[in-house]
Amino acid sequence: MRKVSQLIFLPGASGSTEFWRPVAGRIEHPASRVYACWPGFGGVPRDPEVRGIDDLVSRIVADIDRPSALIAQSMGGVVAILAALRRPELVTHLVLSVTSGGMNMAAFDAQDWRPAMRAAAPGLPDWFASHDEDLTPHLATLRIPTLLLWGDADPISPVAVGRHLACVLPHADLHVLEGGDHNLASTCADLVAPLIDRHLSS
């Protein structure tokens, strides 16, 4: 197993670079930290060169210049999966928290978060919420050790999604946190950080 020398934290649709900091501060694994941001989200200025998910993926791929673990929340998990598909030789581990995994969430009776997000922040770029690429055919090719973090009180990404990903991804380990909601990776940092440390050392 290659030693992980870089942890790249990817936020969800909010684009908050603060989301992962409670966990990052508790992770003991000795590696540098990189906090990805989404131009146009979370107070980050827009970038005319970022017009869709593929542009975000290209930015993350450019940061993967050494053995790296991608640690991603919700929609950030889609970016992480796409980046891992491009650079499997350098992505040593994946941590995916309550993500769609690039699958059709309607099949899992998931609550659609996009109308509320658009109503709350009508000025946000729409391409993030409108992305609908189906990654299902590619998931089985990801032979990267993957930690799946889910909560049993999350209507946006129900546990059934995590269970399905655990079956589809060749090297996936699912952990379900009792009472965890869509923000569990931040609000349950004391529980999540040791799971990530153990995963990175496996």
C-alpha positions in Angstrom: 0.0 0.0 0.0 1.4 3.4 -1.0 1.7 5.9 1.9 -0.9 8.7 1.7 0.9 12.0 1.7 -2.0 14.3 0.9 -5.6 14.6 2.1 -7.9 16.5 -0.3 -11.2 17.6 1.3 -14.1 18.2 -1.1 -17.2 20.1 0.1 -20.8 19.4 -0.9 -23.1 21.8 -2.9 -22.7 24.5 -0.3 -19.1 24.9 -1.3 -18.1 25.5 2.4 -14.4 25.0 2.9 -15.1 25.0 6.6 -17.3 21.8 6.4 -14.4 19.3 6.8 -12.2 21.3 9.2 -13.7 19.7 12.4 -12.8 16.3 11.1 -9.4 17.4 9.6 -8.3 18.7 12.9 -9.0 15.4 14.5 -7.4 13.1 11.9 -4.0 11.9 13.2 -2.7 10.6 9.9 0.5 12.6 8.9 -0.3 14.1 5.6 -0.8 17.6 4.2 -4.3 19.0 3.9 -5.9 20.6 0.9 -9.3 22.2 1.1 -11.0 22.3 -2.3 -13.4 25.1 -3.1 -16.0 25.6 -5.7 -15.9 29.0 -7.6 -19.2 30.8 -7.2 -20.1 28.9 -4.0 -19.5 29.5 -0.3 -18.4 33.0 -0.7 -15.7 32.1 -3.3 -15.7 34.4 -6.3 -16.9 33.0 -9.6 -14.3 31.9 -12.2 -15.4 32.2 -15.9 -13.2 29.2 -16.7 -15.4 26.9 -14.4 -18.6 26.2 -16.2 -19.4 22.7 -15.0 -18.4 19.6 -13.0 -15.8 18.6 -15.5 -13.9 21.9 -14.9 -14.0 21.2 -11.1 -12.7 17.7 -11.7 -9.8 19.1 -13.8 -8.9 21.4 -10.9 -8.9 18.5 -8.4 -6.9 16.3 -10.8 -4.3 19.0 -11.1 -3.8 18.8 -7.3 -3.3 15.1 -7.3 0.4 15.1 -7.8 1.3 12.6 -5.1 -0.4 9.7 -3.4 -3.7 11.3 -2.2 -6.9 10.4 -0.4 -10.0 12.2 -1.5 -12.4 12.9 1.3 -15.7 14.2 0.0 -19.2 15.3 1.1 -22.4 14.7 -0.8 -22.1 16.2 -4.3 -18.4 16.6 -3.8 -18.4 12.8 -3.9 -19.3 12.9 -7.5 -16.3 15.1 -8.2 -14.1 12.8 -6.1 -15.2 9.7 -8.1 -14.6 11.4 -11.4 -11.2 12.5 -10.3 -10.3 9.0 -9.1 -11.4 7.6 -12.4 -8.9 9.9 -14.1 -6.0 9.3 -11.7 -6.4 5.9 -10.1 -2.6 5.5 -9.9 -2.4 8.3 -7.4 -5.7 8.2 -5.5 -4.9 5.7 -2.7 -8.2 6.0 -0.7 -11.7 7.4 -1.1 -13.9 8.6 1.8 -17.4 9.3 0.5 -20.0 10.8 2.9 -23.7 10.7 2.0 -23.0 11.1 -1.7 -25.2 10.1 -4.6 -22.2 8.4 -6.2 -23.4 9.6 -9.5 -26.4 7.4 -9.4 -30.1 8.1 -10.0 -31.3 9.1 -6.6 -35.0 8.9 -7.5 -34.6 5.1 -7.5 -33.8 5.3 -3.8 -36.8 7.6 -2.9 -34.3 10.4 -1.9 -35.5 13.9 -1.1 -34.5 16.3 -3.9 -32.3 19.0 -2.3 -32.0 21.2 -5.4 -35.3 23.2 -5.3 -34.6 24.4 -1.7 -31.0 25.3 -2.6 -32.0 27.3 -5.7 -34.7 29.1 -3.6 -32.3 29.9 -0.8 -29.5 31.1 -3.0 -30.8 32.0 -6.5 -27.5 33.6 -7.5 -25.5 30.4 -7.3 -24.3 28.8 -10.6 -26.9 26.3 -11.7 -24.6 23.7 -13.3 -23.8 22.0 -10.0 -27.4 21.2 -9.3 -28.3 20.3 -12.9 -25.5 17.8 -13.4 -27.0 14.4 -14.1 -24.2 12.2 -15.5 -24.8 8.5 -14.7 -21.6 7.1 -13.3 -23.1 3.6 -12.5 -21.3 1.9 -15.4 -17.9 3.1 -14.1 -18.3 2.4 -10.3 -17.3 -1.3 -10.5 -13.9 -0.3 -12.1 -12.9 1.8 -9.0 -10.7 -0.7 -7.2 -9.6 2.0 -4.6 -10.3 1.3 -0.9 -13.4 3.3 -0.1 -14.9 4.3 3.2 -18.7 5.1 3.0 -20.1 7.2 5.7 -23.9 7.4 6.1 -26.5 8.4 8.7 -29.8 6.7 9.3 -31.6 10.0 9.5 -30.7 11.5 6.2 -33.6 11.9 3.7 -31.3 13.5 1.0 -29.1 10.4 0.7 -30.8 7.5 2.4 -28.9 4.5 3.8 -30.1 2.4 0.9 -27.8 4.5 -1.3 -24.8 3.7 0.9 -25.7 0.0 0.9 -25.9 -0.1 -2.9 -22.6 1.6 -3.3 -21.1 -0.9 -0.8 -22.2 -3.6 -3.2 -21.1 -2.0 -6.4 -17.7 -0.6 -5.4 -15.2 -3.5 -5.2 -13.4 -2.4 -2.0 -15.9 -0.5 0.0 -16.7 -0.4 3.7 -19.9 1.1 4.9 -20.4 2.7 8.3 -23.8 3.9 9.3 -24.0 6.4 12.2 -27.2 6.3 14.3 -29.1 9.6 14.1 -26.7 10.9 11.5 -28.1 13.4 9.1 -26.7 14.9 5.9 -24.1 16.9 7.8 -22.8 14.0 9.9 -19.3 14.3 8.6 -19.0 17.7 10.3 -21.4 17.4 13.2 -20.1 14.0 14.2 -16.4 14.7 13.8 -15.4 12.9 17.0 -16.9 9.7 15.5 -15.9 10.2 11.9 -12.2 11.1 12.3 -11.2 7.8 13.9 -13.0 5.9 11.1 -11.0 7.9 8.5 -7.7 7.3 10.4 -8.3 3.6 10.4 -9.3 3.6 6.8 -6.1 5.5 5.8 -4.0 3.0 7.7 -5.6 -0.1 6.3 
